[in-house]
């Protein structure tokens, strides 16, 4: 995490999946980064965050199915259409990374 921070000077997060949420367990805050919704110990929806999409893309089918039943909008850019989220998760598995663009917090983007 420290190496990534030193290379980017941006926010760096470490999260685990807890049910249908991404639970943030560590964070390095970039000095000039925008304020984001993530906080250590705070769960956020898997479908609305970059790290959450990675965790969801590789989760068991039953977990993915449950999360797809809980697609709530956080911002006007949050993906809430089941088919669109499924296509996004397929892209994550194919490309090896996920991105989020103003889906959790307006004015921010993430790469995981």
C-alpha positions as CSV (number, residue, x, y, z in Angstrom):
1,X,0.0,0.0,0.0
2,X,2.8,2.4,0.9
3,X,4.5,1.7,-2.5
4,X,1.3,2.5,-4.3
5,X,0.8,5.6,-2.3
6,X,4.4,6.8,-3.0
7,X,3.9,6.2,-6.7
8,X,0.5,8.0,-6.9
9,X,0.2,10.3,-3.8
10,X,-3.5,9.4,-4.0
11,X,-5.9,7.6,-1.6
12,X,-5.1,3.9,-1.3
13,X,-7.6,1.4,0.2
14,X,-7.5,-2.2,1.4
15,X,-10.9,-3.9,1.7
16,X,-12.4,-7.3,2.3
17,X,-15.8,-8.6,1.4
18,X,-18.2,-8.8,4.2
19,X,-21.5,-10.2,2.9
20,X,-22.6,-7.9,0.1
21,X,-20.4,-5.0,1.3
22,X,-16.8,-4.0,0.9
23,X,-15.4,-3.5,4.4
24,X,-12.5,-1.1,4.4
25,X,-9.7,-2.3,6.7
26,X,-6.9,0.1,5.9
27,X,-6.5,3.4,4.2
28,X,-3.8,5.8,3.3
29,X,-5.1,9.3,2.6
30,X,-3.5,11.2,-0.2
31,X,-2.4,14.7,0.9
32,X,-4.2,16.5,-2.0
33,X,-6.8,13.9,-2.8
34,X,-10.5,14.6,-2.8
35,X,-12.6,13.6,0.2
36,X,-14.1,10.1,-0.3
37,X,-16.8,8.2,1.5
38,X,-14.6,5.3,2.6
39,X,-13.5,5.0,6.2
40,X,-11.7,2.2,7.9
41,X,-14.4,0.0,9.4
42,X,-17.2,1.3,7.2
43,X,-18.9,-1.0,4.8
44,X,-19.8,0.2,1.4
45,X,-21.9,-1.4,-1.4
46,X,-19.9,-3.8,-3.6
47,X,-21.4,-2.6,-6.9
48,X,-20.6,1.1,-6.3
49,X,-16.9,1.0,-5.6
50,X,-13.8,-0.1,-7.6
51,X,-12.6,-2.5,-4.9
52,X,-16.1,-3.8,-4.4
53,X,-16.5,-4.6,-8.0
54,X,-13.3,-6.7,-7.9
55,X,-14.5,-8.5,-4.8
56,X,-18.0,-9.1,-6.4
57,X,-16.6,-10.2,-9.7
58,X,-14.7,-13.1,-8.0
59,X,-17.3,-13.9,-5.3
60,X,-19.3,-17.1,-5.3
61,X,-22.5,-17.1,-7.4
62,X,-24.8,-16.9,-4.4
63,X,-23.0,-13.8,-3.0
64,X,-23.2,-12.2,-6.5
65,X,-26.9,-13.0,-6.8
66,X,-27.6,-11.5,-3.4
67,X,-25.7,-8.4,-4.2
68,X,-27.5,-8.0,-7.5
69,X,-30.8,-7.9,-5.5
70,X,-29.5,-5.0,-3.5
71,X,-28.5,-2.5,-6.3
72,X,-29.2,0.9,-4.8
73,X,-28.2,4.2,-6.2
74,X,-25.6,6.2,-4.2
75,X,-25.1,8.9,-6.8
76,X,-26.7,9.5,-10.2
77,X,-23.8,7.5,-11.8
78,X,-24.2,4.4,-9.7
79,X,-24.9,1.3,-11.8
80,X,-28.2,-0.2,-10.7
81,X,-29.3,-2.1,-13.7
82,X,-28.6,-5.8,-13.2
83,X,-27.5,-6.5,-16.8
84,X,-25.1,-3.5,-16.8
85,X,-23.6,-4.6,-13.5
86,X,-23.2,-8.2,-14.8
87,X,-21.4,-6.9,-18.0
88,X,-19.2,-4.7,-15.8
89,X,-18.2,-7.7,-13.6
90,X,-17.4,-9.8,-16.8
91,X,-15.2,-6.9,-17.9
92,X,-13.4,-7.0,-14.5
93,X,-12.7,-10.7,-14.8
94,X,-11.6,-10.3,-18.4
95,X,-9.4,-7.2,-17.9
96,X,-8.1,-7.9,-14.4
97,X,-9.2,-4.6,-12.9
98,X,-12.2,-2.5,-12.0
99,X,-13.0,1.1,-12.2
100,X,-15.6,3.4,-10.6
101,X,-16.4,6.8,-11.9
102,X,-18.4,9.0,-9.5
103,X,-20.5,5.9,-8.5
104,X,-19.8,6.2,-4.8
105,X,-18.7,9.9,-4.4
106,X,-19.2,12.7,-6.9
107,X,-16.0,14.1,-8.3
108,X,-14.0,10.9,-7.7
109,X,-12.8,7.9,-9.7
110,X,-11.2,4.7,-8.6
111,X,-9.1,1.9,-10.0
112,X,-8.8,-1.5,-8.3
